[in-house]
Amino acid sequence: MVMEMERSFEVNTPLGKLKVYAKQEDDVPENFPGVYIDLIPADSNDTILLTCVEYESTKQVIQTCVYGDGLTDEPTNVVEHQNLTEEEDNL
């Protein structure tokens, strides 16, 4: 019997719990592996998507999608992280 390792954890804050969890069960680069961070408000069991940090396979970068408006599932900002490797530092 193979048991799946849990790929999530929660952190308590005064506004509720922050839940960090893997986007999918595998980490295949073509599937944009990464994590979501949700807020579970203290007075609710609903979740609000805050951000997604992922490998963007078509551009081969790490990006963060910020969901600044809790009423929509469209990102309000997308950041492509730079200077993450020594190779980039020397360009």
N, C-alpha and C positions, 0 to 999 in steps of 0.2 A: 504494500500500500504506500503510495507516494503522497505526502502531504505538501500542499502548497504553502510556501512561506508567506506570511502576511506582508503585504507591500503597502502599508499605510500606518500612520500614527496621528495622534491628536495632541494639541497643546492648549491648555486652558488660558483664556484671557478674560479681562473684565467684561468684554462685549460678547463672549461666547467662546466656542472651541474653534481653533484652526485645525482643519483636517488636511493632511498631506497624503497623497496617494498616487500610485503609478497609473499612467494612462491606460496601460494594457498589461496582460500577463507576461508578455515577452518583451525583449529589448532589441527587436530587429530594426536596424537603422532605417529601412524604407518605411517603417510604420511610425516615424516621428516619436521615438521613445522620450519619455519625460514624466513630469509630475504635475498634478493639479494641486492647488491650494484653495480650499473652500472655507467659508465662515459658517458655522452652525450657531446662529444667534442664541443667546442665553435663554430667551423666552420662546424658543421655537425648535422644532425638529427639522425644519426646512434647511436647505443649504443654499448658500450664495457663492457662486464662483468668483474668486478674486483674481487668480492668476494661473498661468500655465507656463512652465519652463520646459523646453523641449529641444531636441536635436531636429533641425529643419533639414531634411535629407536632400532636397533639391538645391539648396544653397550651401549645404555643408557647414552650417553655423548653429550655435546655441542661441535660441531666441526666447524672450519672455513676452507673453501676451498678457496685458493687464486689462481686466474687466472692471473699469472704474464706475460703471453704472449698474447697480444691483438689479435693475429692472430689465436688462437685456443680456443676451448671450453673445453679443458682438464685442470684440475687443475695442477699447478706447485708445490703446497705445500698444505698439509692437516694437520691441527693442532687440536689435541684433547685437549680441555681445562681441566685443573686439579685444584683441591683444590677449587671448587666452593661452597661446602657446608661444614658445621661444621663437618659432619660425615666424610668426606674425610680428613679434617684437623687432625682428631684424629686417623687415621689409622697408 
